[in-house]
């Protein structure tokens, strides 16, 4: 029985050792993932540092350029000949209102008459030169024309 205890102890230590190794494997994976993550962050920060340095240099150059421009224009109170000629050539022009707006239209409409004289009705003597009696010439001719017009109209009706 004593021998079995030694075997059991040895087997127990082998199992415990293997368990310790197997339990370390996830930690090793996590450690490798953390190392690659740290490396990528360091690379990103290096790129960011370079970008910050570049933007800082550009900002400094812009401020220097603005300072030089301000210093160059600080003592120029008198306008130059070129600016005077430009100002004289492009003076604002006054425009007459007649050029901007259309003139009023003339009044072609007659005045409104609230009361008017009534017209004289036509008499038979006034109408006689313009009137011809259709039944005096040939009544059958007119009947045929009227009948043809009615027939043509009724044929067109569905």
C-alpha positions as CSV (number, residue, x, y, z in Angstrom):
1,X,0.0,0.0,0.0
2,X,2.9,2.2,0.7
3,X,4.1,1.9,-2.8
4,X,0.8,2.9,-4.1
5,X,0.9,6.1,-2.1
6,X,4.2,7.1,-3.7
7,X,2.7,6.4,-7.1
8,X,-0.4,8.4,-6.2
9,X,1.8,11.2,-5.0
10,X,3.9,11.2,-8.1
11,X,0.8,11.1,-10.3
12,X,-0.8,13.8,-8.2
13,X,2.3,16.1,-8.7
14,X,2.4,15.4,-12.5
15,X,-1.3,16.3,-12.8
16,X,-0.9,19.4,-10.7
17,X,2.2,20.4,-12.7
18,X,0.3,19.8,-16.0
19,X,-2.7,21.8,-14.7
20,X,-0.4,24.7,-13.7
21,X,1.1,24.6,-17.2
22,X,-2.3,24.4,-18.9
23,X,-3.6,27.2,-16.7
24,X,-0.7,29.4,-17.7
25,X,-1.5,29.0,-21.4
26,X,-4.4,31.5,-21.4
27,X,-2.2,34.0,-19.5
28,X,0.5,33.5,-22.1
29,X,-2.0,34.2,-24.8
30,X,-3.3,37.3,-23.0
31,X,0.3,38.4,-22.4
32,X,1.1,38.1,-26.2
33,X,-2.1,40.0,-27.1
34,X,-1.3,42.7,-24.7
35,X,2.3,43.0,-26.1
36,X,1.0,43.4,-29.7
37,X,-1.6,45.9,-28.5
38,X,1.0,47.9,-26.7
39,X,3.2,47.9,-29.8
40,X,0.4,49.1,-32.0
41,X,-0.4,51.9,-29.5
42,X,3.2,52.9,-29.4
43,X,3.3,53.1,-33.2
44,X,0.1,55.1,-33.3
45,X,1.5,57.5,-30.7
46,X,4.7,57.9,-32.6
47,X,2.7,58.8,-35.7
48,X,0.6,61.2,-33.6
49,X,3.8,62.8,-32.2
50,X,5.1,63.3,-35.7
51,X,1.7,64.8,-36.7
52,X,1.6,67.1,-33.7
53,X,5.2,68.3,-34.5
54,X,4.3,68.9,-38.1
55,X,1.2,70.9,-37.2
56,X,3.1,72.9,-34.6
57,X,5.8,73.8,-37.1
58,X,3.2,74.9,-39.7
59,X,1.4,77.0,-37.1
60,X,4.6,78.6,-36.0
61,X,5.4,79.5,-39.7
62,X,1.9,80.9,-40.2
63,X,2.3,83.1,-37.1
64,X,5.7,84.3,-38.3
65,X,4.3,85.1,-41.7
66,X,1.4,87.1,-40.3
67,X,3.8,89.0,-38.0
68,X,6.0,89.9,-41.0
69,X,3.0,91.1,-43.0
70,X,1.8,93.2,-40.0
71,X,5.3,94.7,-39.6
72,X,5.5,95.6,-43.3
73,X,2.1,97.3,-43.4
74,X,2.4,99.1,-40.0
75,X,3.9,102.4,-41.2
76,X,2.0,102.8,-44.5
77,X,-0.6,105.5,-43.7
78,X,-0.3,107.2,-47.1
79,X,-2.0,105.2,-49.9
80,X,0.2,104.4,-52.8
81,X,-0.3,105.8,-56.3
82,X,-1.5,102.5,-57.5
83,X,-4.3,102.4,-54.9
84,X,-5.2,106.0,-55.6
85,X,-5.6,105.3,-59.3
86,X,-7.7,102.2,-58.6
87,X,-9.9,104.2,-56.3
88,X,-10.3,107.0,-58.8
89,X,-11.1,104.6,-61.7
90,X,-13.7,102.7,-59.8
91,X,-15.6,105.4,-58.1
92,X,-19.2,104.6,-57.3
93,X,-21.5,106.0,-60.0
94,X,-24.9,107.6,-59.4
95,X,-27.7,106.1,-61.4
96,X,-30.8,108.2,-62.3
97,X,-34.1,106.8,-61.1
98,X,-35.4,107.0,-64.7
99,X,-32.9,104.4,-65.7
100,X,-33.9,102.0,-62.9
101,X,-37.7,102.3,-63.1
102,X,-40.1,102.1,-66.0
103,X,-42.0,105.2,-66.8
104,X,-45.7,105.4,-66.1
105,X,-47.8,104.1,-68.9
106,X,-50.2,106.5,-70.7
107,X,-53.8,106.2,-70.0
108,X,-55.6,104.7,-73.0
109,X,-58.8,103.8,-71.2
110,X,-61.8,106.2,-71.5
111,X,-63.2,107.7,-68.4
112,X,-65.9,105.8,-66.6
113,X,-69.3,107.1,-67.4
114,X,-71.7,106.5,-64.6
115,X,-74.7,107.6,-66.7
116,X,-75.0,107.3,-70.5
117,X,-77.5,108.3,-73.0
118,X,-79.7,105.4,-74.1
119,X,-79.3,104.4,-77.7
120,X,-82.0,104.9,-80.2
121,X,-83.6,101.6,-81.3
122,X,-83.5,100.8,-85.0
123,X,-86.5,101.5,-87.0
124,X,-87.8,99.3,-89.9
125,X,-86.4,101.9,-92.4
126,X,-82.9,101.5,-90.8
127,X,-83.1,97.7,-91.0
128,X,-84.5,97.3,-94.5
129,X,-81.3,97.8,-96.5
130,X,-79.6,95.0,-94.5
131,X,-82.5,92.5,-94.3
132,X,-83.4,89.9,-96.9
133,X,-86.3,87.6,-96.2
134,X,-85.1,84.0,-96.8
135,X,-88.6,82.7,-97.6
136,X,-89.2,85.2,-100.4
137,X,-86.6,83.7,-102.8
138,X,-87.1,79.9,-102.6
139,X,-88.4,78.3,-99.4
140,X,-87.6,74.8,-100.6
141,X,-83.9,75.6,-100.9
142,X,-83.7,76.8,-97.3
143,X,-85.6,73.7,-96.1
144,X,-83.2,71.4,-97.8
145,X,-80.2,73.3,-96.4
146,X,-81.7,73.1,-92.9
147,X,-82.6,69.5,-93.3
148,X,-79.0,68.7,-94.5
149,X,-77.5,70.5,-91.5
150,X,-79.7,68.6,-89.1
151,X,-78.9,65.2,-90.7
152,X,-75.2,65.9,-90.6
153,X,-75.5,66.9,-86.9
154,X,-77.5,63.8,-86.0
155,X,-75.1,61.5,-87.9
156,X,-72.3,62.7,-85.7
157,X,-74.2,61.9,-82.5
158,X,-73.3,58.4,-81.2
